[in-house]
C-alpha cells in the first residue's frame, strides 16, 4: 500500500498540468504483470549481459585480427555497435527498484535512439545480404565492388538514413499536448505508446511513422528477400552438391539473425497499429523480446556458425591449437 501511495504521489507531482507536456513520464512496465517484474528481470538481465559480452567480443576479435577485415565482418561490427544502443539499463531499473520515472526530454531521446538503432540494424542486414549476393552471384567482382571505402560509405549511408528518417519523431512528439495522463503502459519510451496518450489529432504523425517504417524496414526486408531468391537461384544451378551445401551454410547465419530480428519487430509494429484484440501484456512482452533477444542472438549465431570467428574466439581463450 505504501509503495502504491508513493507511486501515485510521484505521478501527481511529476505531472505538470500547466504546460503542454509533463516534466516527466511514468513507465509502469508490463501491464498486469507488475508483481512479477522482479522475476521477469532475471532472464532479461542474463540476456542483456550475454548481448554485451557477445557484441563486445565480436568487435574485439574483428579489430585485433586483420584477416577478418573483410566486408561481411565489417558490417557485422557495425551491427554489433547498433545492438549495443539499448534502453535495457533503464528497463532493469524499473523492474528492480520500481523506478519508472523518466524525464520528458530523456523519454524523447530514448524514442530516437531505439527507433534509429533498429532502422540501422535493418540497413546492416541489407548490406550483409548484398555482400552475400555479390560473393555468390558475382564472385569475381566482389573485391572490386565491395572495397573498404565502399563498405565505409555504405555504413555511413545507413547511419545517416536512420538519423534523417527518425530525427523528426522526437519533435513530432514534443509538439503534442499530454493533458490526460503522463503514465505510459510500457517498459520503455516508444513512439506509438506516446501517441496513444496524447490528447490531440495524431493521424498525420501515425502516417509519417508508417511511411518511415515501410521505407526503411519494409523496403529492406523486400530487398533482402529478393537477394536470397537470386542467391538460391544461383546455388541450385551449381554442379556439385557439396558446393551447394557449403554456399547455403555460408548464408545460413544471416538468414537466422534476420528472421530473429524481423519476426518480433513485425509483430510489435502491427500490434501497435492494428492489434487492438491482443492482450497488452503479450504485446509489451514481445516488444521487450524485440529489444533484448536480437542483440544477444546475433553474435551467438555468427560466433557459432562462422568458422573464422569461432576459431579466433577459441584461440583467444587458448581452447584450440594455434592457427596459422
VORO-427753 format. One record per residue: residue number from 1; residue in one letter; x, y, z of N, C-alpha, C in turn. Coordinates in pm, whole numbers, plus 50000, padded with zeros to 5 digits. Example, Ala and Ser with C-alpha at 12.3 -4.5 7.8 and 13.67 -1.06 7.14 Angstrom:
BEGIN
PT     k   r    n.xx    n.yy    n.zz   ca.xx   ca.yy   ca.zz    c.xx    c.yy    c.zz
PT     1   A   51319   49431   50780   51230   49550   50780   51320   49670   50780
PT     2   S   51285   49775   50708   51367   49894   50714   51290   50003   50787
//
This chain:
BEGIN
PT     k   r    n.xx    n.yy    n.zz   ca.xx   ca.yy   ca.zz    c.xx    c.yy    c.zz
PT     1   X   50083   49880   50000   50000   50000   50000   50087   50126   50000
PT     2   X   50191   50127   50084   50281   50243   50089   50351   50264   49956
PT     3   X   50387   50152   49891   50456   50163   49762   50362   50223   49657
PT     4   X   50234   50179   49658   50137   50231   49562   50109   50378   49590
PT     5   X   50100   50417   49718   50075   50556   49753   50192   50644   49709
PT     6   X   50312   50595   49732   50432   50670   49690   50434   50685   49538
PT     7   X   50396   50578   49467   50393   50582   49321   50291   50683   49272
PT     8   X   50173   50688   49336   50069   50782   49297   50112   50925   49323
PT     9   X   50177   50949   49437   50225   51083   49468   50331   51127   49369
PT    10   X   50414   51033   49326   50517   51064   49228   50455   51107   49096
PT    11   X   50349   51035   49057   50280   51068   48932   50219   51208   48941
PT    12   X   50154   51237   49054   50086   51365   49068   50185   51481   49073
PT    13   X   50298   51459   49139   50397   51565   49148   50470   51586   49018
PT    14   X   50486   51479   48938   50561   51489   48813   50479   51552   48703
PT    15   X   50348   51536   48712   50264   51580   48601   50239   51731   48610
PT    16   X   50282   51803   48514   50270   51948   48512   50149   51987   48428
PT    17   X   50039   52016   48492   49916   52046   48419   49918   52183   48352
PT    18   X   50010   52266   48390   50011   52400   48335   50081   52406   48202
PT    19   X   50161   52306   48167   50235   52308   48042   50170   52222   47937
PT    20   X   50230   52225   47819   50180   52143   47709   50210   51997   47735
PT    21   X   50322   51971   47798   50359   51833   47828   50410   51824   47972
PT    22   X   50404   51704   48032   50453   51687   48169   50605   51695   48173
PT    23   X   50657   51727   48289   50803   51733   48304   50863   51593   48302
PT    24   X   50784   51495   48346   50831   51356   48344   50718   51264   48302
PT    25   X   50756   51146   48253   50662   51038   48228   50687   50928   48332
PT    26   X   50586   50843   48349   50598   50729   48439   50576   50601   48359
PT    27   X   50680   50519   48349   50670   50389   48283   50623   50287   48386
PT    28   X   50519   50211   48351   50464   50117   48450   50511   49974   48426
PT    29   X   50583   49949   48318   50633   49814   48293   50536   49733   48210
PT    30   X   50523   49605   48241   50434   49516   48167   50299   49514   48237
PT    31   X   50194   49570   48175   50063   49579   48241   50010   49442   48283
PT    32   X   49965   49434   48407   49910   49310   48458   50013   49216   48519
PT    33   X   50141   49244   48494   50248   49157   48547   50342   49234   48638
PT    34   X   50293   49343   48697   50379   49425   48783   50436   49345   48900
PT    35   X   50357   49254   48954   50403   49176   49070   50516   49080   49034
PT    36   X   50526   49046   48907   50628   48951   48862   50749   49020   48801
PT    37   X   50757   49151   48811   50867   49224   48748   51004   49175   48795
PT    38   X   51018   49148   48923   51149   49107   48975   51192   48974   48916
PT    39   X   51095   48884   48893   51128   48755   48834   51154   48768   48684
PT    40   X   51077   48853   48619   51099   48876   48475   51236   48938   48452
PT    41   X   51282   49019   48548   51409   49089   48530   51529   48993   48526
PT    42   X   51515   48876   48586   51629   48783   48592   51670   48736   48453
PT    43   X   51579   48676   48373   51621   48639   48236   51656   48760   48151
PT    44   X   51588   48873   48173   51619   48992   48097   51763   49038   48125
PT    45   X   51804   49032   48251   51939   49073   48288   52042   48978   48227
PT    46   X   52015   48847   48232   52106   48749   48173   52122   48772   48023
PT    47   X   52009   48795   47956   52012   48820   47812   52093   48946   47781
PT    48   X   52073   49050   47861   52144   49176   47839   52295   49158   47857
PT    49   X   52336   49086   47960   52478   49064   47984   52541   48980   47872
PT    50   X   52466   48880   47825   52515   48799   47712   52528   48883   47586
PT    51   X   52434   48975   47566   52440   49063   47449   52563   49153   47456
PT    52   X   52589   49210   47575   52709   49293   47592   52836   49213   47567
PT    53   X   52845   49094   47628   52964   49010   47612   52983   48968   47467
PT    54   X   52875   48924   47403   52885   48875   47266   52923   48983   47167
PT    55   X   52859   49098   47175   52888   49204   47079   53025   49266   47102
PT    56   X   53064   49281   47228   53199   49333   47256   53305   49233   47210
PT    57   X   53278   49104   47222   53371   49001   47176   53388   49007   47024
PT    58   X   53275   49025   46954   53280   49037   46807   53366   49157   46768
PT    59   X   53343   49270   46832   53419   49390   46800   53568   49370   46828
PT    60   X   53600   49308   46940   53740   49287   46977   53810   49192   46880
PT    61   X   53744   49081   46848   53804   48980   46762   53830   49036   46622
PT    62   X   53732   49106   46566   53749   49160   46431   53855   49270   46431
PT    63   X   53858   49352   46535   53955   49461   46540   54098   49409   46550
PT    64   X   54118   49303   46627   54254   49256   46653   54305   49156   46548
PT    65   X   54219   49110   46459   54260   49012   46357   54242   49074   46219
PT    66   X   54353   49109   46156   54346   49176   46026   54287   49088   45917
PT    67   X   54293   48955   45934   54235   48867   45833   54082   48874   45830
PT    68   X   54024   48932   45934   53878   48946   45939   53832   49084   45892
PT    69   X   53922   49162   45839   53883   49295   45790   53825   49283   45649
PT    70   X   53723   49202   45638   53651   49181   45512   53513   49245   45525
PT    71   X   53448   49274   45410   53320   49346   45415   53218   49284   45510
PT    72   X   53198   49152   45504   53093   49090   45585   53121   49108   45734
PT    73   X   53248   49101   45776   53282   49116   45917   53277   49263   45961
PT    74   X   53308   49353   45868   53296   49495   45899   53149   49534   45919
PT    75   X   53062   49480   45833   52918   49503   45852   52871   49442   45983
PT    76   X   52927   49327   46018   52891   49262   46145   52930   49350   46263
PT    77   X   53044   49415   46255   53087   49507   46361   52991   49627   46372
PT    78   X   52951   49678   46257   52855   49789   46258   52724   49745   46322
PT    79   X   52681   49624   46291   52559   49570   46352   52576   49557   46503
PT    80   X   52694   49514   46547   52721   49499   46690   52714   49633   46762
PT    81   X   52767   49738   46700   52760   49871   46761   52615   49917   46773
PT    82   X   52535   49893   46668   52393   49930   46673   52321   49851   46782
PT    83   X   52358   49724   46800   52294   49640   46901   52326   49686   47043
PT    84   X   52439   49754   47060   52478   49800   47194   52401   49925   47237
PT    85   X   52329   49988   47142   52246   50102   47175   52112   50051   47224
PT    86   X   52088   50057   47354   51971   49992   47410   51919   50068   47531
PT    87   X   51791   50041   47563   51728   50102   47680   51718   50005   47796
PT    88   X   51793   49896   47790   51779   49790   47891   51818   49837   48031
PT    89   X   51925   49916   48051   51956   49959   48189   51838   50029   48257
PT    90   X   51770   50116   48185   51653   50184   48242   51541   50084   48268
PT    91   X   51525   49986   48178   51423   49883   48193   51448   49801   48319
PT    92   X   51573   49762   48343   51606   49684   48462   51588   49766   48589
PT    93   X   51617   49893   48581   51596   49981   48697   51447   49986   48732
PT    94   X   51362   49988   48630   51218   49985   48653   51176   49855   48722
PT    95   X   51229   49742   48673   51192   49612   48729   51245   49593   48871
PT    96   X   51366   49637   48896   51430   49612   49026   51385   49708   49135
PT    97   X   51374   49836   49101   51351   49938   49203   51216   50008   49187
PT    98   X   51133   49961   49094   51001   50021   49068   51016   50170   49038
PT    99   X   51126   50204   48974   51154   50344   48940   51125   50365   48792
PT   100   X   51001   50402   48762   50963   50421   48623   50965   50566   48579
PT   101   X   51012   50654   48665   51013   50796   48629   51122   50824   48527
PT   102   X   51085   50896   48421   51182   50935   48319   51147   51076   48272
PT   103   X   51245   51161   48265   51221   51299   48224   51172   51304   48080
PT   104   X   51093   51406   48051   51032   51418   47919   51137   51418   47809
PT   105   X   51244   51496   47827   51349   51505   47725   51422   51371   47710
PT   106   X   51446   51302   47823   51512   51172   47817   51424   51069   47747
PT   107   X   51294   51080   47766   51200   50988   47701   51205   51006   47549
PT   108   X   51206   51131   47504   51213   51157   47360   51348   51110   47303
PT   109   X   51455   51128   47379   51585   51078   47336   51584   50927   47323
PT   110   X   51517   50860   47418   51507   50715   47413   51428   50670   47290
PT   111   X   51321   50740   47258   51244   50710   47137   51335   50714   47014
PT   112   X   51412   50822   47003   51501   50837   46887   51606   50727   46881
PT   113   X   51672   50699   46994   51780   50601   46995   51730   50460   46962
PT   114   X   51617   50422   47021   51564   50287   46999   51522   50269   46854
PT   115   X   51447   50365   46800   51396   50350   46664   51506   50368   46558
PT   116   X   51597   50461   46583   51705   50481   46485   51801   50362   46483
PT   117   X   51832   50306   46600   51921   50189   46603   51854   50069   46537
PT   118   X   51722   50053   46553   51650   49945   46485   51655   49963   46334
PT   119   X   51641   50088   46289   51650   50118   46146   51789   50089   46093
PT   120   X   51891   50124   46171   52029   50097   46130   52055   49946   46123
PT   121   X   52004   49870   46221   52019   49724   46218   51961   49667   46090
PT   122   X   51844   49715   46053   51780   49668   45930   51867   49699   45809
PT   123   X   51926   49818   45809   52015   49855   45698   52139   49768   45691
PT   124   X   52195   49732   45806   52313   49647   45806   52279   49505   45762
PT   125   X   52158   49457   45797   52114   49327   45745   52109   49329   45593
PT   126   X   52058   49439   45538   52051   49452   45392   52192   49456   45332
PT   127   X   52282   49530   45395   52420   49539   45345   52487   49402   45346
PT   128   X   52464   49323   45450   52522   49189   45458   52460   49096   45353
PT   129   X   52330   49113   45328   52266   49034   45223   52325   49070   45087
PT   130   X   52352   49199   45066   52415   49243   44940   52554   49184   44926
PT   131   X   52628   49179   45036   52761   49118   45034   52753   48971   44994
PT   132   X   52657   48897   45053   52641   48755   45017   52599   48740   44870
PT   133   X   52513   48830   44825   52468   48822   44685   52586   48840   44589
PT   134   X   52669   48941   44614   52785   48964   44525   52883   48848   44535
PT   135   X   52908   48799   44657   53005   48692   44676   52963   48563   44607
PT   136   X   52832   48536   44597   52784   48411   44540   52747   48425   44392
PT   137   X   52680   48534   44358   52632   48550   44221   52734   48616   44129
PT   138   X   52827   48691   44185   52929   48755   44102   53061   48759   44179
PT   139   X   53118   48642   44208   53236   48636   44296   53359   48708   44241
PT   140   X   53375   48710   44110   53493   48772   44051   53493   48924   44067
PT   141   X   53377   48981   44089   53367   49127   44102   53354   49170   44248
PT   142   X   53355   49074   44342   53331   49106   44482   53433   49205   44537
PT   143   X   53560   49179   44516   53664   49267   44572   53664   49404   44505
PT   144   X   53620   49409   44380   53617   49538   44309   53497   49623   44352
PT   145   X   53385   49556   44382   53265   49631   44421   53269   49669   44569
PT   146   X   53299   49573   44655   53298   49597   44799   53439   49625   44849
PT   147   X   53490   49741   44813   53619   49785   44866   53597   49842   45007
PT   148   X   53707   49868   45077   53694   49922   45212   53624   50057   45210
PT   149   X   53655   50140   45110   53592   50272   45104   53442   50260   45076
PT   150   X   53403   50165   44990   53260   50148   44962   53187   50091   45083
PT   151   X   53253   50002   45159   53192   49949   45281   53170   50060   45383
PT   152   X   53270   50145   45402   53256   50258   45494   53146   50352   45446
PT   153   X   53142   50377   45315   53039   50463   45259   52899   50407   45282
PT   154   X   52884   50276   45263   52754   50212   45287   52716   50223   45435
PT   155   X   52813   50203   45522   52786   50214   45666   52742   50354   45704
PT   156   X   52810   50454   45652   52772   50593   45681   52634   50625   45625
PT   157   X   52605   50574   45506   52474   50598   45445   52362   50537   45530
PT   158   X   52387   50418   45586   52287   50352   45672   52264   50433   45799
PT   159   X   52374   50482   45858   52362   50562   45980   52289   50693   45952
PT   160   X   52324   50758   45841   52259   50884   45805   52112   50862   45773
PT   161   X   52079   50750   45708   51939   50722   45679   51859   50707   45808
PT   162   X   51913   50629   45903   51844   50611   46029   51828   50741   46105
PT   163   X   51931   50824   46102   51924   50953   46172   51826   51047   46105
PT   164   X   51832   51056   45971   51746   51151   45899   51599   51114   45909
PT   165   X   51566   50986   45893   51427   50945   45894   51366   50950   46035
PT   166   X   51447   50924   46137   51393   50913   46273   51408   51041   46356
PT   167   X   51492   51133   46313   51510   51256   46391   51383   51339   46404
PT   168   X   51289   51338   46307   51164   51414   46330   51075   51356   46439
PT   169   X   51090   51228   46473   50999   51165   46570   50994   51238   46704
PT   170   X   51109   51272   46766   51101   51344   46895   51029   51477   46883
PT   171   X   51047   51549   46771   50982   51678   46755   50831   51661   46735
PT   172   X   50793   51557   46662   50651   51529   46644   50583   51499   46777
PT   173   X   50657   51434   46867   50602   51404   47000   50607   51524   47093
PT   174   X   50711   51605   47079   50727   51720   47168   50616   51822   47148
PT   175   X   50566   51834   47027   50463   51935   46999   50322   51889   47035
PT   176   X   50309   51766   47086   50178   51715   47124   50145   51753   47268
PT   177   X   50020   51782   47299   49978   51802   47439   49943   51668   47503
PT   178   X   49985   51651   47628   49954   51530   47704   49873   51573   47827
PT   179   X   49746   51603   47803   49663   51663   47907   49588   51560   47990
PT   180   X   49585   51434   47949   49509   51333   48022   49593   51260   48126
PT   181   X   49712   51217   48087   49795   51139   48178   49940   51145   48133
PT   182   X   50029   51117   48226   50170   51104   48190   50220   50962   48218
PT   183   X   50127   50868   48232   50161   50728   48259   50166   50652   48127
PT   184   X   50279   50587   48101   50299   50511   47978   50293   50362   48011
PT   185   X   50201   50292   47949   50186   50148   47972   50289   50070   47890
PT   186   X   50414   50085   47927   50523   50021   47854   50644   50016   47945
PT   187   X   50746   49943   47901   50870   49935   47978   50974   50036   47929
PT   188   X   50951   50094   47814   51040   50197   47762   50960   50293   47675
PT   189   X   51019   50407   47644   50950   50508   47564   50950   50464   47418
PT   190   X   50831   50455   47362   50813   50410   47225   50717   50506   47155
PT   191   X   50739   50532   47028   50666   50635   46955   50515   50616   46967
PT   192   X   50465   50497   46935   50322   50474   46935   50264   50474   47077
PT   193   X   50345   50433   47175   50298   50436   47314   50271   50580   47358
PT   194   X   50354   50674   47314   50333   50814   47347   50219   50874   47267
PT   195   X   50208   50832   47142   50098   50881   47059   49963   50847   47123
PT   196   X   49954   50729   47184   49827   50682   47239   49781   50762   47361
PT   197   X   49872   50828   47431   49832   50904   47549   49821   51054   47520
PT   198   X   49844   51094   47396   49831   51235   47359   49684   51270   47342
PT   199   X   49649   51393   47375   49511   51439   47359   49504   51540   47244
PT   200   X   49535   51492   47124   49532   51576   47005   49518   51486   46882
PT   201   X   49496   51546   46768   49488   51472   46643   49627   51421   46605
PT   202   X   49637   51291   46584   49770   51231   46559   49776   51152   46429
PT   203   X   49677   51166   46342   49676   51085   46220   49796   51113   46131
PT   204   X   49835   51240   46119   49950   51274   46034   50078   51213   46090
PT   205   X   50093   51218   46221   50212   51160   46284   50215   51009   46268
PT   206   X   50099   50945   46283   50091   50800   46262   50125   50765   46118
PT   207   X   50075   50846   46025   50102   50820   45883   50251   50834   45853
PT   208   X   50314   50938   45912   50458   50956   45891   50537   50838   45945
PT   209   X   50500   50793   46065   50568   50677   46125   50550   50553   46038
PT   210   X   50431   50534   45983   50404   50419   45898   50486   50426   45770
PT   211   X   50495   50544   45711   50573   50562   45587   50721   50535   45614
PT   212   X   50772   50589   45726   50913   50567   45760   50941   50419   45782
PT   213   X   50851   50350   45851   50869   50207   45875   50873   50129   45745
PT   214   X   50788   50168   45650   50788   50097   45521   50914   50129   45440
PT   215   X   50954   50256   45438   51070   50296   45357   51202   50244   45414
PT   216   X   51203   50204   45539   51325   50151   45599   51315   50000   45616
PT   217   X   51251   49955   45722   51241   49811   45747   51167   49734   45640
PT   218   X   51057   49792   45590   50978   49722   45489   51055   49703   45359
PT   219   X   51112   49812   45309   51190   49804   45184   51313   49716   45203
PT   220   X   51379   49728   45318   51496   49644   45345   51460   49496   45340
PT   221   X   51349   49462   45405   51308   49321   45407   51275   49270   45267
PT   222   X   51211   49352   45186   51179   49313   45047   51307   49289   44968
PT   223   X   51404   49381   44984   51530   49368   44911   51612   49248   44959
PT   224   X   51609   49223   45090   51678   49105   45144   51617   48978   45087
PT   225   X   51484   48973   45083   51415   48856   45027   51451   48837   44881
PT   226   X   51452   48946   44804   51489   48937   44662   51632   48888   44644
PT   227   X   51722   48937   44729   51862   48895   44717   51877   48746   44741
PT   228   X   51802   48692   44838   51814   48549   44867   51741   48463   44765
PT   229   X   51641   48519   44700   51580   48446   44587   51681   48430   44475
PT   230   X   51755   48538   44446   51860   48531   44343   51975   48440   44387
PT   231   X   52008   48445   44515   52115   48357   44566   52075   48211   44553
PT   232   X   51952   48178   44592   51904   48040   44581   51902   47995   44435
PT   233   X   51862   48086   44344   51862   48051   44201   52002   48015   44155
PT   234   X   52102   48091   44202   52241   48063   44164   52291   47935   44230
PT   235   X   52258   47916   44359   52306   47800   44433   52257   47670   44372
PT   236   X   52129   47664   44337   52073   47539   44285   52114   47509   44142
PT   237   X   52189   47601   44081   52247   47574   43949   52395   47536   43958
PT   238   X   52447   47527   44083   52584   47481   44099   52593   47332   44069
PT   239   X   52700   47287   44005   52707   47146   43962   52728   47048   44077
PT   240   X   52795   47091   44185   52829   47000   44293   52734   47016   44412
PT   241   X   52692   46904   44470   52607   46908   44588   52682   46967   44707
PT   242   X   52810   46932   44719   52891   46986   44829   52902   47137   44819
PT   243   X   52919   47186   44697   52929   47330   44677   52797   47399   44714
PT   244   X   52686   47335   44680   52556   47392   44715   52538   47399   44866
PT   245   X   52573   47290   44936   52557   47287   45081   52649   47388   45149
PT   246   X   52772   47399   45100   52867   47494   45158   52819   47637   45140
PT   247   X   52767   47667   45022   52718   47802   44993   52596   47835   45078
PT   248   X   52505   47739   45090   52387   47761   45173   52425   47779   45320
PT   249   X   52525   47704   45365   52573   47718   45503   52631   47856   45529
PT   250   X   52694   47913   45427   52752   48047   45441   52643   48151   45467
PT   251   X   52529   48133   45404   52419   48230   45418   52328   48199   45537
PT   252   X   52343   48079   45594   52251   48037   45699   52249   48129   45820
PT   253   X   52368   48174   45862   52375   48261   45980   52297   48390   45957
PT   254   X   52315   48449   45840   52249   48575   45811   52098   48558   45804
PT   255   X   52052   48449   45746   51908   48424   45739   51849   48408   45879
PT   256   X   51921   48338   45967   51873   48315   46104   51859   48446   46181
PT   257   X   51963   48531   46178   51956   48656   46254   51852   48750   46195
PT   258   X   51834   48746   46064   51732   48830   46002   51593   48790   46048
PT   259   X   51566   48661   46050   51434   48613   46095   51412   48643   46243
PT   260   X   51516   48623   46324   51504   48650   46468   51473   48798   46493
PT   261   X   51528   48886   46413   51508   49029   46433   51375   49078   46376
PT   262   X   51342   49033   46256   51224   49086   46189   51093   49031   46244
PT   263   X   51092   48906   46292   50966   48845   46338   50903   48922   46454
PT   264   X   50975   48943   46568   50912   49022   46675   50892   49168   46638
PT   265   X   50978   49222   46548   50962   49362   46506   50831   49380   46431
PT   266   X   50800   49291   46336   50675   49300   46262   50555   49279   46354
PT   267   X   50566   49186   46448   50455   49161   46541   50427   49286   46623
PT   268   X   50533   49347   46679   50516   49466   46761   50459   49581   46680
PT   269   X   50510   49599   46558   50464   49708   46472   50317   49693   46436
PT   270   X   50277   49574   46395   50139   49550   46355   50044   49556   46474
PT   271   X   50089   49507   46589   50004   49508   46709   49975   49650   46754
PT   272   X   50077   49737   46748   50058   49876   46789   49950   49944   46705
PT   273   X   49944   49909   46577   49856   49982   46486   49724   49912   46458
PT   274   X   49726   49778   46458   49605   49706   46418   49563   49598   46517
PT   275   X   49641   49574   46622   49614   49460   46710   49545   49499   46839
PT   276   X   49429   49561   46828   49357   49601   46949   49311   49482   47032
PT   277   X   49298   49365   46969   49249   49247   47041   49361   49172   47115
PT   278   X   49487   49210   47088   49600   49144   47155   49612   49198   47297
PT   279   X   49627   49108   47393   49640   49148   47534   49761   49239   47552
PT   280   X   49748   49349   47630   49860   49444   47645   49988   49379   47695
PT   281   X   49977   49283   47791   50099   49223   47845   50170   49138   47740
PT   282   X   50093   49078   47646   50154   48999   47538   50230   49092   47444
PT   283   X   50166   49203   47409   50229   49298   47318   50357   49356   47377
PT   284   X   50351   49400   47504   50467   49461   47568   50579   49358   47586
PT   285   X   50541   49235   47619   50642   49130   47637   50716   49103   47506
PT   286   X   50641   49095   47395   50705   49073   47264   50791   49193   47225
PT   287   X   50746   49314   47259   50826   49434   47231   50958   49429   47305
PT   288   X   50958   49374   47427   51083   49360   47502   51171   49251   47443
PT   289   X   51110   49145   47392   51188   49041   47323   51258   49101   47201
PT   290   X   51186   49184   47128   51242   49252   47011   51360   49341   47051
PT   291   X   51351   49401   47170   51458   49489   47217   51578   49411   47268
PT   292   X   51553   49294   47330   51658   49221   47402   51721   49107   47325
PT   293   X   51638   49025   47261   51687   48898   47207   51780   48913   47086
PT   294   X   51744   48991   46982   51835   49001   46866   51977   49042   46901
PT   295   X   52000   49144   46988   52139   49176   47023   52215   49062   47088
PT   296   X   52143   48971   47157   52209   48856   47217   52232   48746   47114
PT   297   X   52132   48722   47029   52136   48610   46935   52234   48635   46821
PT   298   X   52242   48759   46774   52326   48789   46658   52471   48743   46676
PT   299   X   52542   48785   46781   52681   48740   46796   52693   48591   46823
PT   300   X   52593   48531   46891   52599   48387   46918   52590   48308   46788
PT   301   X   52493   48343   46703   52476   48271   46577   52598   48288   46489
PT   302   X   52647   48411   46477   52765   48433   46392   52889   48369   46453
PT   303   X   52898   48373   46586   53014   48313   46650   53018   48162   46636
PT   304   X   52901   48097   46640   52895   47951   46632   52906   47903   46487
PT   305   X   52837   47973   46396   52826   47925   46258   52936   47977   46167
PT   306   X   53007   48083   46206   53113   48137   46121   53247   48084   46170
PT   307   X   53311   48001   46089   53433   47930   46131   53546   48025   46170
PT   308   X   53567   48130   46092   53677   48222   46121   53661   48288   46258
PT   309   X   53539   48334   46287   53515   48399   46416   53524   48297   46529
PT   310   X   53470   48180   46505   53474   48075   46609   53618   48036   46641
PT   311   X   53699   48019   46538   53839   47980   46559   53917   48088   46633
PT   312   X   53892   48214   46596   53964   48323   46664   53920   48336   46809
PT   313   X   53792   48311   46833   53742   48317   46970   53806   48206   47054
PT   314   X   53812   48086   47001   53873   47974   47073   54023   47997   47094
PT   315   X   54086   48054   46992   54229   48081   47004   54256   48184   47113
PT   316   X   54167   48283   47124   54184   48388   47225   54181   48328   47365
PT   317   X   54098   48227   47386   54088   48163   47517   54173   48036   47528
PT   318   X   54264   48019   47429   54355   47904   47430   54283   47770   47435
PT   319   X   54170   47764   47362   54093   47641   47362   54110   47561   47234
PT   320   X   54195   47609   47147   54222   47535   47023   54369   47545   46991
PT   321   X   54412   47469   46896   54551   47474   46854   54578   47607   46786
PT   322   X   54699   47656   46795   54732   47782   46728   54701   47775   46579
PT   323   X   54644   47886   46530   54607   47891   46388   54722   47951   46309
PT   324   X   54735   47902   46189   54841   47956   46104   54792   48083   46036
//
